Amino acid sequence: MSGAQIVIPLPGEGQTSGARPEPRKPAPGPGPRVIGLDLAAGRSGVALPDGTTLAICEPKIKGKRTLLADLDRMDHITSEIERHLREQPVDLAVIEDYTPGIRSAAAHRLAEISGNVRLACHRAGAAVALVNTMHLKIYATGTAKAEKRDMSMAAYKRTGLEFPTDDECDAWWLRAMGLDRLGHPLVAMPKNRRAALDKVAWPDLTRRETN
């Protein structure tokens, strides 16, 4: 299955009023409501509880980047995530954590975006799990040195799925990890790969439901 990249522009930037692009929808399956989020400063991948994957893209900035432009883009991606959380309530949000050691303007923007999205998930009543990039790669491919193409190939070999963007593929694997942890795996994974699940600090959903 393949499709075109989905670009969700800021309000007033080439988007017809009331019209929204249709995300790609693999067949949904039963189980806990889990969302996978591969956040980035430029384009973020989302895997929703119904199996839908989509990419939220920030429009290119003309001229010098300003604080106002950064705030608009943070507001844009957070608002889109909040909308999806309203439309499809979530039990668990599995988010790729920051890559250790990276220091750049893009890394700072990602930290700001991720902080806002984590808070949005919390406010929506979803438990949040952060997955290290290395553990995500090990779960999907068996090696921490995997490249983006390796992640895509691993998904294709196990499910036949193809994704319009690498970000959607990563988000799909994040959601797969969450579902596997909760006893509803999307695919049967080898024991050595499932060991990556034990490296994640998973929230206690049962305790959350009783609070």
C-alpha positions as CSV (number, residue, x, y, z in Angstrom):
1,M,0.0,0.0,0.0
2,S,1.4,3.4,-0.9
3,G,0.2,7.0,-1.1
4,A,1.2,10.6,-1.4
5,Q,2.7,12.6,1.4
6,I,0.0,14.4,3.5
7,V,0.9,18.0,4.1
8,I,-1.3,19.8,6.7
9,P,-0.5,23.5,6.2
10,L,-1.1,26.3,8.7
11,P,-4.5,27.9,8.6
12,G,-4.7,30.3,5.6
13,E,-1.7,28.7,3.8
14,G,-3.2,26.9,0.8
15,Q,-5.9,24.9,2.7
16,T,-9.5,25.2,1.5
17,S,-11.8,26.1,4.3
18,G,-13.4,23.0,5.9
19,A,-11.3,20.6,3.7
20,R,-8.8,18.2,5.2
21,P,-6.6,15.6,3.5
22,E,-7.6,12.0,3.9
23,P,-4.9,10.0,5.8
24,R,-4.1,6.4,4.6
25,K,-6.0,3.8,6.5
26,P,-4.8,0.2,6.9
27,A,-7.4,-2.1,8.2
28,P,-8.0,-1.3,11.9
29,G,-7.9,-4.1,14.5
30,P,-9.3,-4.6,18.0
31,G,-7.3,-3.8,21.1
32,P,-6.2,-1.0,23.4
33,R,-6.3,2.5,22.0
34,V,-2.7,3.4,21.3
35,I,-1.2,6.3,19.3
36,G,2.4,6.4,18.0
37,L,4.1,9.7,17.6
38,D,7.4,10.3,15.7
39,L,7.8,14.0,16.3
40,A,10.2,16.3,14.4
41,A,10.8,20.0,13.9
42,G,9.8,19.7,10.2
43,R,7.6,16.7,9.7
44,S,5.9,14.5,12.3
45,G,4.6,11.0,11.8
46,V,1.4,9.8,13.5
47,A,-0.1,6.3,13.8
48,L,-3.6,6.6,15.2
49,P,-5.6,3.9,17.2
50,D,-7.6,2.9,14.1
51,G,-4.5,2.0,12.2
52,T,-4.4,5.3,10.2
53,T,-1.0,6.9,9.6
54,L,-0.4,10.4,8.5
55,A,2.3,13.1,8.4
56,I,1.9,16.6,9.8
57,C,4.2,18.9,7.9
58,E,5.3,22.4,8.8
59,P,5.2,24.9,5.9
60,K,8.5,26.2,4.8
61,I,9.5,29.6,6.2
62,K,10.3,32.4,3.8
63,G,13.1,34.5,5.1
64,K,14.5,34.6,8.5
65,R,13.0,32.3,11.2
66,T,11.4,34.3,13.9
67,L,10.1,33.5,17.4
68,L,6.5,34.2,16.2
69,A,7.0,31.7,13.3
70,D,8.2,29.1,15.8
71,L,5.3,29.7,18.1
72,D,2.8,29.4,15.2
73,R,4.3,26.1,14.1
74,M,4.3,24.7,17.7
75,D,0.7,25.7,18.0
76,H,-0.1,24.1,14.6
77,I,1.3,20.7,15.3
78,T,0.0,20.6,18.9
79,S,-3.5,21.6,17.7
80,E,-3.5,18.9,15.1
81,I,-2.5,16.2,17.7
82,E,-5.2,17.6,20.1
83,R,-7.8,17.3,17.3
84,H,-6.9,13.6,16.7
85,L,-6.9,12.9,20.4
86,R,-10.5,14.3,20.6
87,E,-11.6,12.3,17.5
88,Q,-10.0,9.1,18.7
89,P,-9.5,8.9,22.5
90,V,-6.3,7.3,23.5
91,D,-5.2,5.0,26.4
92,L,-1.5,5.1,25.6
93,A,0.7,7.6,23.6
94,V,4.0,6.1,22.6
95,I,6.4,8.9,21.7
96,E,10.0,8.7,20.3
97,D,12.2,10.3,22.9
98,Y,14.9,12.9,22.1
99,T,18.1,11.6,20.6
100,P,20.9,12.0,23.2
101,G,23.8,14.3,22.5
102,I,22.2,16.4,19.7
103,R,22.6,20.1,20.2
104,S,21.2,22.3,17.4
105,A,18.5,24.8,16.7
106,A,16.3,22.0,15.2
107,A,16.8,20.0,18.4
108,H,15.6,22.9,20.5
109,R,12.5,23.3,18.4
110,L,11.8,19.6,18.6
111,A,12.1,19.7,22.4
112,E,9.6,22.6,22.5
113,I,7.2,20.7,20.2
114,S,7.5,17.4,22.0
115,G,6.9,19.1,25.4
116,N,3.7,20.6,24.1
117,V,2.5,17.3,22.6
118,R,3.3,15.3,25.7
119,L,1.3,17.8,27.8
120,A,-1.6,17.6,25.2
121,C,-1.6,13.8,25.6
122,H,-1.6,14.0,29.4
123,R,-4.5,16.5,29.4
124,A,-6.4,14.2,27.0
125,G,-6.2,11.4,29.6
126,A,-3.6,9.3,27.8
127,A,-0.7,7.7,29.6
128,V,2.7,8.6,27.9
129,A,5.6,6.3,27.2
130,L,8.9,7.6,25.8
131,V,10.9,5.3,23.6
132,N,14.6,5.7,22.9
133,T,15.4,5.7,19.2
134,M,17.9,2.9,19.7
135,H,15.3,0.6,21.3
136,L,12.8,1.4,18.6
137,K,15.3,0.3,15.9
138,I,16.1,-2.9,17.8
139,Y,12.5,-3.8,18.1
140,A,11.8,-3.2,14.4
141,T,15.0,-4.5,12.9
142,G,17.1,-6.2,15.5
143,T,19.9,-3.7,15.4
144,A,20.4,-0.2,16.9
145,K,22.3,0.9,13.8
146,A,19.3,0.5,11.5
147,E,18.6,3.3,8.9
148,K,15.2,4.7,7.9
149,R,15.1,2.3,4.9
150,D,15.7,-0.7,7.2
151,M,12.7,0.3,9.3
152,S,10.5,0.5,6.2
153,M,11.8,-2.8,4.9
154,A,11.1,-4.5,8.2
155,A,7.5,-3.3,8.2
156,Y,7.1,-4.4,4.6
157,K,8.5,-7.8,5.1
158,R,6.3,-8.5,8.2
159,T,3.1,-6.9,7.1
160,G,3.3,-5.9,3.4
161,L,2.6,-2.3,4.4
162,E,4.4,0.6,2.6
163,F,4.3,4.1,4.0
164,P,4.4,7.4,2.2
165,T,6.9,8.8,4.7
166,D,9.6,7.4,7.0
167,D,8.0,9.4,9.8
168,E,4.8,7.4,9.4
169,C,6.7,4.2,9.4
170,D,8.5,5.1,12.7
171,A,5.1,6.1,14.2
172,W,3.7,2.7,13.2
173,W,6.5,0.9,14.9
174,L,6.0,3.0,18.0
175,R,2.4,2.1,18.1
176,A,3.3,-1.5,17.5
177,M,5.6,-1.5,20.5
178,G,2.8,-0.1,22.7
179,L,0.3,-2.7,21.6
180,D,2.8,-5.5,22.0
181,R,3.5,-4.3,25.6
182,L,-0.2,-4.4,26.3
183,G,-0.6,-7.9,25.0
184,H,-2.1,-7.0,21.6
185,P,0.8,-7.3,19.1
186,L,0.3,-6.1,15.5
187,V,2.8,-8.7,14.4
188,A,4.6,-11.6,16.0
189,M,8.1,-10.4,16.9
190,P,11.2,-12.5,17.8
191,K,12.1,-12.8,21.5
192,N,15.4,-10.9,21.0
193,R,13.6,-7.9,19.5
194,R,10.8,-7.9,22.1
195,A,13.5,-7.6,24.7
196,A,13.6,-3.9,23.7
197,L,10.2,-3.5,25.3
198,D,11.8,-4.1,28.7
199,K,14.1,-1.1,28.2
200,V,11.1,1.3,28.1
201,A,9.6,2.9,31.3
202,W,6.0,2.0,30.6
203,P,3.2,3.7,32.6
204,D,0.8,1.7,34.7
205,L,-2.5,2.0,32.8
206,T,-4.4,0.0,35.5
207,R,-3.3,2.4,38.2
208,R,-4.1,5.4,36.0
209,E,-7.7,4.1,35.4
210,T,-8.3,3.9,39.2
211,N,-7.0,7.4,39.9
